[in-house]
């Protein structure tokens, strides 16, 4: 019985770590996916995501966190999707400006293009919408610098500041000063998962 309890604790810890790792990689995974689908410059959408919701993992490792909100200028980082949704449902009003998810899509201006808040929070739908929006800005203004700037704002001083931030990340990625990880499941995690599957099979639970 003691061995079984220990095994369940091990599985719980490992599975929790696995889910957290999956959350860490979602934004990067989908920005790379939709850069290719919509023919965006390599790592541009990823750089924007890092400006919008990026967190530093290690010295030169960054990722974007999908469970991020900015409410009227104040940032909130949640551990899980459900925590973010609970907070969002409790605090959302049509008049309030709330930026949501990997790409910090604004509820006031863009929620009308989603079926509901849950869809806006979904990392893949969030990133896909941003890719389409950025593509439309480029087609309208015929300039990637202008499209990047207007993704954030139409106010000149805000545009310039934002463009500088995105270009800094973009250049650092190109120069490999920043290491990105976009695999949903790493080889080490696969090995760990296979290992506890073998343990489960041997214990015949």
C-alpha positions in Angstrom: 0.0 0.0 0.0 2.9 2.3 0.9 4.4 1.7 -2.5 1.2 2.5 -4.3 0.8 5.8 -2.4 4.4 6.8 -3.2 3.8 5.9 -6.8 0.7 8.1 -7.0 2.6 11.0 -5.4 5.4 10.6 -8.0 2.8 10.6 -10.9 1.1 13.7 -9.5 4.3 15.6 -9.3 5.5 14.5 -12.7 2.2 15.1 -14.4 1.9 18.6 -12.8 5.4 19.4 -14.1 4.5 18.1 -17.5 1.4 20.3 -17.7 3.3 23.4 -16.6 5.9 22.7 -19.3 3.2 22.4 -21.9 1.8 25.7 -20.8 5.3 27.3 -21.1 5.7 26.2 -24.7 2.2 26.9 -26.1 2.6 30.5 -27.2 6.0 29.8 -28.9 4.7 26.7 -30.6 1.7 28.5 -32.1 3.5 31.7 -33.1 5.9 29.6 -35.1 3.0 27.6 -36.6 1.1 30.7 -37.7 4.1 32.6 -38.9 4.5 29.8 -41.5 0.8 29.6 -42.4 0.4 33.3 -43.0 3.8 33.9 -44.5 5.0 36.2 -41.8 8.7 37.1 -41.4 10.5 34.4 -39.4 10.2 34.9 -35.6 8.3 38.2 -36.0 5.1 37.0 -34.4 7.2 35.2 -31.7 9.0 38.5 -31.0 5.7 40.3 -30.6 4.5 37.6 -28.2 7.6 38.0 -26.1 7.0 41.7 -25.8 3.3 41.1 -25.0 3.5 38.2 -22.5 7.1 37.2 -22.3 8.7 35.8 -19.1 12.4 35.0 -18.5 13.0 31.4 -17.7 16.8 31.4 -17.5 19.7 33.8 -18.4 19.0 33.7 -22.1 15.8 31.7 -22.3 12.4 33.4 -22.8 8.9 32.2 -23.4 5.5 33.8 -23.6 3.0 32.9 -20.9 -0.6 32.1 -22.2 -2.3 32.8 -18.9 -1.5 36.6 -18.8 -3.8 39.6 -18.5 -3.3 43.3 -18.5 -6.2 45.1 -16.9 -6.1 48.9 -17.5 -2.3 48.9 -17.4 -1.8 46.3 -14.6 -0.4 42.9 -15.5 -1.6 39.6 -14.0 0.1 36.2 -14.4 -2.0 33.1 -13.5 -0.8 29.6 -13.0 -3.6 28.0 -14.9 -6.1 28.7 -17.6 -9.1 28.3 -15.2 -7.7 30.8 -12.8 -7.4 33.3 -15.6 -10.9 32.6 -16.8 -12.4 33.0 -13.3 -10.7 36.3 -12.9 -11.7 37.5 -16.4 -15.3 36.5 -16.0 -15.5 38.3 -12.6 -13.8 41.5 -13.8 -14.8 41.9 -17.5 -17.1 44.7 -18.6 -17.5 45.9 -22.2 -16.0 49.3 -21.3 -12.9 47.9 -19.5 -9.7 47.5 -21.5 -8.3 44.0 -20.9 -5.4 42.5 -22.9 -5.6 38.7 -23.0 -3.3 35.8 -23.5 -0.1 35.1 -25.6 -0.7 38.0 -27.9 -2.5 40.3 -25.4 -5.6 40.7 -27.6 -7.7 43.6 -26.3 -11.3 42.9 -25.3 -12.6 46.4 -26.0 -11.5 46.3 -29.7 -11.3 42.7 -30.6 -13.6 40.5 -28.5 -16.4 41.0 -31.1 -14.3 38.8 -33.4 -14.5 35.9 -31.0 -17.5 33.8 -29.9 -16.8 34.3 -26.2 -14.1 34.9 -23.6 -13.0 31.3 -23.5 -12.2 31.4 -27.2 -10.2 34.5 -26.7 -8.1 32.9 -24.0 -7.4 29.8 -26.0 -3.7 30.1 -27.0 -4.1 28.8 -30.6 -7.1 31.0 -31.4 -5.4 33.9 -29.7 -2.2 33.6 -31.7 -4.1 32.8 -35.0 -6.1 36.0 -34.6 -2.9 38.0 -34.0 -1.3 36.6 -37.1 -4.3 37.5 -39.2 -4.5 41.0 -37.7 -0.8 41.6 -38.3 -1.1 40.4 -41.9 -4.0 42.8 -42.5 -1.9 45.7 -41.1 0.9 44.9 -43.4 -1.4 44.7 -46.4 -2.8 48.1 -45.5 0.4 50.0 -44.7 2.9 48.1 -47.0 5.5 48.2 -44.2 6.4 45.7 -41.5 7.7 48.4 -39.2 4.3 50.2 -39.5 2.4 47.0 -39.1 4.4 46.1 -35.9 3.9 49.6 -34.5 0.2 49.7 -35.2 -0.3 46.2 -33.7 0.1 48.1 -30.4 -1.0 51.7 -31.0 -1.6 54.4 -33.5 -0.1 57.1 -31.2 3.4 58.1 -32.6 5.4 58.0 -29.4 3.8 54.7 -28.3 4.4 53.2 -31.8 8.1 54.0 -31.7 8.7 52.6 -28.2 6.8 49.4 -29.1 8.7 49.0 -32.4 12.0 49.3 -30.6 11.0 46.6 -28.1 9.9 44.1 -30.8 13.0 44.8 -32.9 15.3 44.2 -29.9 13.8 40.7 -29.3 13.7 40.0 -33.0 17.4 40.9 -33.4 18.4 38.9 -30.3 16.6 35.8 -31.7 18.3 36.2 -35.0 21.7 36.5 -33.3 20.8 33.6 -31.1 21.2 35.7 -28.0 17.8 34.4 -26.9 17.0 30.6 -26.9 13.5 29.7 -27.8 11.9 26.4 -27.0 8.7 25.6 -28.9 8.3 21.8 -28.6 5.1 20.7 -26.9 6.7 17.7 -25.4 10.5 17.4 -24.9 12.3 14.2 -25.3 13.2 14.1 -21.6 9.5 14.5 -20.7 8.5 11.7 -23.1 11.1 9.5 -21.4 9.7 10.4 -17.9 6.1 9.7 -19.1 7.1 6.4 -20.6 8.9 5.5 -17.4 5.9 6.0 -15.1 3.7 4.1 -17.6 6.1 1.2 -17.2 5.8 1.5 -13.4 2.0 1.6 -13.6 2.0 -1.5 -15.8 4.4 -3.4 -13.5 2.3 -2.4 -10.4 -1.0 -3.4 -12.3 -3.0 -0.6 -10.7 
